[in-house]
Amino acid sequence: MAKVGFIKLGNLGMSQVVDLILDEIAARK
């Protein structure tokens, strides 16, 4: 899942990237 997030990271704006990272962290807790 993390790898997919990093791939999408190149296509998103900075705010969307932050949301994606926070989503990853929340999913792991």
mmCIF entry with sequence, helices, sheets and N, C-alpha, C, O atoms, coordinates in Angstrom:
data_MODEL
# 
_entry.id   MODEL 
# 
_entity.id                         1 
_entity.type                       polymer 
_entity.pdbx_number_of_molecules   1 
# 
_entity_poly.entity_id                      1 
_entity_poly.type                           'polypeptide(L)' 
_entity_poly.nstd_linkage                   no 
_entity_poly.nstd_monomer                   no 
_entity_poly.pdbx_seq_one_letter_code       MAKVGFIKLGNLGMSQVVDLILDEIAARK 
_entity_poly.pdbx_seq_one_letter_code_can   MAKVGFIKLGNLGMSQVVDLILDEIAARK 
_entity_poly.pdbx_strand_id                 A 
# 
loop_
_entity_poly_seq.entity_id 
_entity_poly_seq.num 
_entity_poly_seq.mon_id 
_entity_poly_seq.hetero 
1 1  MET n 
1 2  ALA n 
1 3  LYS n 
1 4  VAL n 
1 5  GLY n 
1 6  PHE n 
1 7  ILE n 
1 8  LYS n 
1 9  LEU n 
1 10 GLY n 
1 11 ASN n 
1 12 LEU n 
1 13 GLY n 
1 14 MET n 
1 15 SER n 
1 16 GLN n 
1 17 VAL n 
1 18 VAL n 
1 19 ASP n 
1 20 LEU n 
1 21 ILE n 
1 22 LEU n 
1 23 ASP n 
1 24 GLU n 
1 25 ILE n 
1 26 ALA n 
1 27 ALA n 
1 28 ARG n 
1 29 LYS n 
# 
_struct_asym.id          A 
_struct_asym.entity_id   1 
# 
loop_
_struct_conf.conf_type_id 
_struct_conf.id 
_struct_conf.pdbx_PDB_helix_id 
_struct_conf.beg_label_comp_id 
_struct_conf.beg_label_asym_id 
_struct_conf.beg_label_seq_id 
_struct_conf.pdbx_beg_PDB_ins_code 
_struct_conf.end_label_comp_id 
_struct_conf.end_label_asym_id 
_struct_conf.end_label_seq_id 
_struct_conf.pdbx_end_PDB_ins_code 
_struct_conf.beg_auth_comp_id 
_struct_conf.beg_auth_asym_id 
_struct_conf.beg_auth_seq_id 
_struct_conf.end_auth_comp_id 
_struct_conf.end_auth_asym_id 
_struct_conf.end_auth_seq_id 
_struct_conf.pdbx_PDB_helix_class 
_struct_conf.details 
_struct_conf.pdbx_PDB_helix_length 
HELX_P HELX_P1 AA1 ALA A 2  ? LEU A 9  ? ALA A 2  LEU A 9  1 ? 8  
HELX_P HELX_P2 AA2 MET A 14 ? ARG A 28 ? MET A 14 ARG A 28 1 ? 15 
# 
_struct_conf_type.id          HELX_P 
_struct_conf_type.criteria    ? 
_struct_conf_type.reference   ? 
# 
loop_
_atom_site.group_PDB 
_atom_site.id 
_atom_site.type_symbol 
_atom_site.label_atom_id 
_atom_site.label_alt_id 
_atom_site.label_comp_id 
_atom_site.label_asym_id 
_atom_site.label_entity_id 
_atom_site.label_seq_id 
_atom_site.pdbx_PDB_ins_code 
_atom_site.Cartn_x 
_atom_site.Cartn_y 
_atom_site.Cartn_z 
_atom_site.occupancy 
_atom_site.B_iso_or_equiv 
_atom_site.pdbx_formal_charge 
_atom_site.auth_seq_id 
_atom_site.auth_comp_id 
_atom_site.auth_asym_id 
_atom_site.auth_atom_id 
_atom_site.pdbx_PDB_model_num 
ATOM 1   N N  . MET A 1 1  ? 0.840  -1.206 0.000  1.00 0.00 ? 1  MET A N  1 
ATOM 2   C CA . MET A 1 1  ? 0.000  0.000  0.000  1.00 0.00 ? 1  MET A CA 1 
ATOM 3   C C  . MET A 1 1  ? 0.875  1.256  0.000  1.00 0.00 ? 1  MET A C  1 
ATOM 4   O O  . MET A 1 1  ? 0.582  2.228  -0.696 1.00 0.00 ? 1  MET A O  1 
ATOM 5   N N  . ALA A 1 2  ? 1.934  1.221  0.778  1.00 0.00 ? 2  ALA A N  1 
ATOM 6   C CA . ALA A 1 2  ? 2.821  2.380  0.873  1.00 0.00 ? 2  ALA A CA 1 
ATOM 7   C C  . ALA A 1 2  ? 3.449  2.684  -0.488 1.00 0.00 ? 2  ALA A C  1 
ATOM 8   O O  . ALA A 1 2  ? 3.590  3.847  -0.866 1.00 0.00 ? 2  ALA A O  1 
ATOM 9   N N  . LYS A 1 3  ? 3.827  1.632  -1.224 1.00 0.00 ? 3  LYS A N  1 
ATOM 10  C CA . LYS A 1 3  ? 4.467  1.845  -2.526 1.00 0.00 ? 3  LYS A CA 1 
ATOM 11  C C  . LYS A 1 3  ? 3.508  2.520  -3.492 1.00 0.00 ? 3  LYS A C  1 
ATOM 12  O O  . LYS A 1 3  ? 3.898  3.410  -4.248 1.00 0.00 ? 3  LYS A O  1 
ATOM 13  N N  . VAL A 1 4  ? 2.250  2.094  -3.465 1.00 0.00 ? 4  VAL A N  1 
ATOM 14  C CA . VAL A 1 4  ? 1.242  2.713  -4.326 1.00 0.00 ? 4  VAL A CA 1 
ATOM 15  C C  . VAL A 1 4  ? 1.106  4.186  -3.980 1.00 0.00 ? 4  VAL A C  1 
ATOM 16  O O  . VAL A 1 4  ? 0.975  5.038  -4.859 1.00 0.00 ? 4  VAL A O  1 
ATOM 17  N N  . GLY A 1 5  ? 1.139  4.472  -2.679 1.00 0.00 ? 5  GLY A N  1 
ATOM 18  C CA . GLY A 1 5  ? 1.033  5.859  -2.219 1.00 0.00 ? 5  GLY A CA 1 
ATOM 19  C C  . GLY A 1 5  ? 2.175  6.706  -2.753 1.00 0.00 ? 5  GLY A C  1 
ATOM 20  O O  . GLY A 1 5  ? 1.964  7.844  -3.171 1.00 0.00 ? 5  GLY A O  1 
ATOM 21  N N  . PHE A 1 6  ? 3.381  6.156  -2.742 1.00 0.00 ? 6  PHE A N  1 
ATOM 22  C CA . PHE A 1 6  ? 4.538  6.912  -3.223 1.00 0.00 ? 6  PHE A CA 1 
ATOM 23  C C  . PHE A 1 6  ? 4.468  7.119  -4.730 1.00 0.00 ? 6  PHE A C  1 
ATOM 24  O O  . PHE A 1 6  ? 4.902  8.155  -5.233 1.00 0.00 ? 6  PHE A O  1 
ATOM 25  N N  . ILE A 1 7  ? 3.927  6.144  -5.454 1.00 0.00 ? 7  ILE A N  1 
ATOM 26  C CA . ILE A 1 7  ? 3.770  6.289  -6.900 1.00 0.00 ? 7  ILE A CA 1 
ATOM 27  C C  . ILE A 1 7  ? 2.791  7.420  -7.203 1.00 0.00 ? 7  ILE A C  1 
ATOM 28  O O  . ILE A 1 7  ? 3.040  8.255  -8.073 1.00 0.00 ? 7  ILE A O  1 
ATOM 29  N N  . LYS A 1 8  ? 1.676  7.436  -6.475 1.00 0.00 ? 8  LYS A N  1 
ATOM 30  C CA . LYS A 1 8  ? 0.677  8.485  -6.670 1.00 0.00 ? 8  LYS A CA 1 
ATOM 31  C C  . LYS A 1 8  ? 1.212  9.838  -6.224 1.00 0.00 ? 8  LYS A C  1 
ATOM 32  O O  . LYS A 1 8  ? 0.765  10.877 -6.709 1.00 0.00 ? 8  LYS A O  1 
ATOM 33  N N  . LEU A 1 9  ? 2.167  9.827  -5.305 1.00 0.00 ? 9  LEU A N  1 
ATOM 34  C CA . LEU A 1 9  ? 2.733  11.045 -4.733 1.00 0.00 ? 9  LEU A CA 1 
ATOM 35  C C  . LEU A 1 9  ? 3.215  11.992 -5.832 1.00 0.00 ? 9  LEU A C  1 
ATOM 36  O O  . LEU A 1 9  ? 3.073  13.208 -5.706 1.00 0.00 ? 9  LEU A O  1 
ATOM 37  N N  . GLY A 1 10 ? 3.777  11.451 -6.898 1.00 0.00 ? 10 GLY A N  1 
ATOM 38  C CA . GLY A 1 10 ? 4.290  12.274 -7.985 1.00 0.00 ? 10 GLY A CA 1 
ATOM 39  C C  . GLY A 1 10 ? 3.198  12.984 -8.755 1.00 0.00 ? 10 GLY A C  1 
ATOM 40  O O  . GLY A 1 10 ? 3.467  13.968 -9.443 1.00 0.00 ? 10 GLY A O  1 
ATOM 41  N N  . ASN A 1 11 ? 1.959  12.496 -8.651 1.00 0.00 ? 11 ASN A N  1 
ATOM 42  C CA . ASN A 1 11 ? 0.856  13.060 -9.431 1.00 0.00 ? 11 ASN A CA 1 
ATOM 43  C C  . ASN A 1 11 ? -0.048 13.970 -8.611 1.00 0.00 ? 11 ASN A C  1 
ATOM 44  O O  . ASN A 1 11 ? -1.008 14.532 -9.139 1.00 0.00 ? 11 ASN A O  1 
ATOM 45  N N  . LEU A 1 12 ? 0.251  14.118 -7.330 1.00 0.00 ? 12 LEU A N  1 
ATOM 46  C CA . LEU A 1 12 ? -0.634 14.882 -6.458 1.00 0.00 ? 12 LEU A CA 1 
ATOM 47  C C  . LEU A 1 12 ? 0.015  16.185 -6.015 1.00 0.00 ? 12 LEU A C  1 
ATOM 48  O O  . LEU A 1 12 ? 1.230  16.362 -6.098 1.00 0.00 ? 12 LEU A O  1 
ATOM 49  N N  . GLY A 1 13 ? -0.842 17.099 -5.537 1.00 0.00 ? 13 GLY A N  1 
ATOM 50  C CA . GLY A 1 13 ? -0.339 18.347 -4.961 1.00 0.00 ? 13 GLY A CA 1 
ATOM 51  C C  . GLY A 1 13 ? 0.173  18.092 -3.556 1.00 0.00 ? 13 GLY A C  1 
ATOM 52  O O  . GLY A 1 13 ? -0.068 17.027 -2.988 1.00 0.00 ? 13 GLY A O  1 
ATOM 53  N N  . MET A 1 14 ? 0.878  19.065 -2.992 1.00 0.00 ? 14 MET A N  1 
ATOM 54  C CA . MET A 1 14 ? 1.509  18.857 -1.691 1.00 0.00 ? 14 MET A CA 1 
ATOM 55  C C  . MET A 1 14 ? 0.481  18.567 -0.606 1.00 0.00 ? 14 MET A C  1 
ATOM 56  O O  . MET A 1 14 ? 0.705  17.688 0.225  1.00 0.00 ? 14 MET A O  1 
ATOM 57  N N  . SER A 1 15 ? -0.624 19.271 -0.592 1.00 0.00 ? 15 SER A N  1 
ATOM 58  C CA . SER A 1 15 ? -1.649 19.058 0.440  1.00 0.00 ? 15 SER A CA 1 
ATOM 59  C C  . SER A 1 15 ? -2.233 17.652 0.333  1.00 0.00 ? 15 SER A C  1 
ATOM 60  O O  . SER A 1 15 ? -2.528 17.019 1.347  1.00 0.00 ? 15 SER A O  1 
ATOM 61  N N  . GLN A 1 16 ? -2.398 17.167 -0.898 1.00 0.00 ? 16 GLN A N  1 
ATOM 62  C CA . GLN A 1 16 ? -2.937 15.818 -1.087 1.00 0.00 ? 16 GLN A CA 1 
ATOM 63  C C  . GLN A 1 16 ? -1.933 14.773 -0.633 1.00 0.00 ? 16 GLN A C  1 
ATOM 64  O O  . GLN A 1 16 ? -2.306 13.722 -0.113 1.00 0.00 ? 16 GLN A O  1 
ATOM 65  N N  . VAL A 1 17 ? -0.653 15.071 -0.834 1.00 0.00 ? 17 VAL A N  1 
ATOM 66  C CA . VAL A 1 17 ? 0.404  14.163 -0.388 1.00 0.00 ? 17 VAL A CA 1 
ATOM 67  C C  . VAL A 1 17 ? 0.370  14.030 1.128  1.00 0.00 ? 17 VAL A C  1 
ATOM 68  O O  . VAL A 1 17 ? 0.493  12.928 1.664  1.00 0.00 ? 17 VAL A O  1 
ATOM 69  N N  . VAL A 1 18 ? 0.203  15.156 1.818  1.00 0.00 ? 18 VAL A N  1 
ATOM 70  C CA . VAL A 1 18 ? 0.141  15.146 3.280  1.00 0.00 ? 18 VAL A CA 1 
ATOM 71  C C  . VAL A 1 18 ? -1.042 14.307 3.744  1.00 0.00 ? 18 VAL A C  1 
ATOM 72  O O  . VAL A 1 18 ? -0.913 13.506 4.670  1.00 0.00 ? 18 VAL A O  1 
ATOM 73  N N  . ASP A 1 19 ? -2.191 14.488 3.105  1.00 0.00 ? 19 ASP A N  1 
ATOM 74  C CA . ASP A 1 19 ? -3.382 13.705 3.466  1.00 0.00 ? 19 ASP A CA 1 
ATOM 75  C C  . ASP A 1 19 ? -3.123 12.212 3.264  1.00 0.00 ? 19 ASP A C  1 
ATOM 76  O O  . ASP A 1 19 ? -3.537 11.381 4.073  1.00 0.00 ? 19 ASP A O  1 
ATOM 77  N N  . LEU A 1 20 ? -2.433 11.890 2.176  1.00 0.00 ? 20 LEU A N  1 
ATOM 78  C CA . LEU A 1 20 ? -2.136 10.491 1.873  1.00 0.00 ? 20 LEU A CA 1 
ATOM 79  C C  . LEU A 1 20 ? -1.236 9.887  2.944  1.00 0.00 ? 20 LEU A C  1 
ATOM 80  O O  . LEU A 1 20 ? -1.454 8.757  3.382  1.00 0.00 ? 20 LEU A O  1 
ATOM 81  N N  . ILE A 1 21 ? -0.224 10.642 3.363  1.00 0.00 ? 21 ILE A N  1 
ATOM 82  C CA . ILE A 1 21 ? 0.698  10.164 4.394  1.00 0.00 ? 21 ILE A CA 1 
ATOM 83  C C  . ILE A 1 21 ? -0.044 9.965  5.711  1.00 0.00 ? 21 ILE A C  1 
ATOM 84  O O  . ILE A 1 21 ? 0.152  8.958  6.392  1.00 0.00 ? 21 ILE A O  1 
ATOM 85  N N  . LEU A 1 22 ? -0.890 10.917 6.068  1.00 0.00 ? 22 LEU A N  1 
ATOM 86  C CA . LEU A 1 22 ? -1.659 10.807 7.310  1.00 0.00 ? 22 LEU A CA 1 
ATOM 87  C C  . LEU A 1 22 ? -2.577 9.594  7.251  1.00 0.00 ? 22 LEU A C  1 
ATOM 88  O O  . LEU A 1 22 ? -2.793 8.919  8.258  1.00 0.00 ? 22 LEU A O  1 
ATOM 89  N N  . ASP A 1 23 ? -3.117 9.320  6.062  1.00 0.00 ? 23 ASP A N  1 
ATOM 90  C CA . ASP A 1 23 ? -3.977 8.150  5.876  1.00 0.00 ? 23 ASP A CA 1 
ATOM 91  C C  . ASP A 1 23 ? -3.189 6.867  6.139  1.00 0.00 ? 23 ASP A C  1 
ATOM 92  O O  . ASP A 1 23 ? -3.684 5.944  6.785  1.00 0.00 ? 23 ASP A O  1 
ATOM 93  N N  . GLU A 1 24 ? -1.958 6.821  5.630  1.00 0.00 ? 24 GLU A N  1 
ATOM 94  C CA . GLU A 1 24 ? -1.096 5.655  5.835  1.00 0.00 ? 24 GLU A CA 1 
ATOM 95  C C  . GLU A 1 24 ? -0.827 5.439  7.314  1.00 0.00 ? 24 GLU A C  1 
ATOM 96  O O  . GLU A 1 24 ? -0.915 4.314  7.807  1.00 0.00 ? 24 GLU A O  1 
ATOM 97  N N  . ILE A 1 25 ? -0.498 6.513  8.025  1.00 0.00 ? 25 ILE A N  1 
ATOM 98  C CA . ILE A 1 25 ? -0.191 6.422  9.454  1.00 0.00 ? 25 ILE A CA 1 
ATOM 99  C C  . ILE A 1 25 ? -1.415 5.939  10.225 1.00 0.00 ? 25 ILE A C  1 
ATOM 100 O O  . ILE A 1 25 ? -1.305 5.084  11.104 1.00 0.00 ? 25 ILE A O  1 
ATOM 101 N N  . ALA A 1 26 ? -2.571 6.487  9.894  1.00 0.00 ? 26 ALA A N  1 
ATOM 102 C CA . ALA A 1 26 ? -3.806 6.111  10.585 1.00 0.00 ? 26 ALA A CA 1 
ATOM 103 C C  . ALA A 1 26 ? -4.130 4.633  10.342 1.00 0.00 ? 26 ALA A C  1 
ATOM 104 O O  . ALA A 1 26 ? -4.623 3.949  11.239 1.00 0.00 ? 26 ALA A O  1 
ATOM 105 N N  . ALA A 1 27 ? -3.855 4.148  9.141  1.00 0.00 ? 27 ALA A N  1 
ATOM 106 C CA . ALA A 1 27 ? -4.164 2.765  8.792  1.00 0.00 ? 27 ALA A CA 1 
ATOM 107 C C  . ALA A 1 27 ? -3.284 1.788  9.573  1.00 0.00 ? 27 ALA A C  1 
ATOM 108 O O  . ALA A 1 27 ? -3.699 0.659  9.834  1.00 0.00 ? 27 ALA A O  1 
ATOM 109 N N  . ARG A 1 28 ? -2.083 2.207  9.947  1.00 0.00 ? 28 ARG A N  1 
ATOM 110 C CA . ARG A 1 28 ? -1.156 1.314  10.646 1.00 0.00 ? 28 ARG A CA 1 
ATOM 111 C C  . ARG A 1 28 ? -1.433 1.244  12.134 1.00 0.00 ? 28 ARG A C  1 
ATOM 112 O O  . ARG A 1 28 ? -0.976 0.312  12.796 1.00 0.00 ? 28 ARG A O  1 
ATOM 113 N N  . LYS A 1 29 ? -2.174 2.210  12.685 1.00 0.00 ? 29 LYS A N  1 
ATOM 114 C CA . LYS A 1 29 ? -2.388 2.243  14.138 1.00 0.00 ? 29 LYS A CA 1 
ATOM 115 C C  . LYS A 1 29 ? -3.418 1.221  14.586 1.00 0.00 ? 29 LYS A C  1 
ATOM 116 O O  . LYS A 1 29 ? -3.712 1.122  15.777 1.00 0.00 ? 29 LYS A O  1 
# 
